[in-house]
Amino acid sequence: MKSVIPLSIALAGFLLTQGEVSLAQKRPIAIVLDLKGTVEVLRDQPKARYQVIPVPSTTPDQPDFPLYKGDLIRVQPGSRGVVQCLANSQIWTVPDDGLPRGVASTCP
């Protein structure tokens, strides 16, 4: 019976750790500041499909489109996508070559 208590404590600690990881993944690392044309994001790989990012809002009550660690962004030729990293305020103009780029590779 002694092994039941330590096992349940260990299991609870494991579940709490997993919850913390999930919450950390939900914090945005960047936002889309500006876009023109077709700019897409891929989330929840590998089962997801690219989705078109909506034009950023100009009203203060609606936040800009958030980007998360693990997101891939691609800008189609002739389009424009500008991203701001939240950790250091760095501005990144994503190349318009249609190739996917990891947001976390530019934004810490």
SULKA-V292362 format. One record per helix or strand. SS is the DSSP state (hx for helix, st for strand). FROM is the first residue (numbers start at 0). TO is the last residue. Records with the same first field share a line. If there is no record, write none. Layout:
SS: FROM-TO, FROM-TO
This chain:
hx: 1-24, 102-104
st: 27-35, 38-41, 50-51, 64-67, 71-74, 79-84, 90-93, 100-101
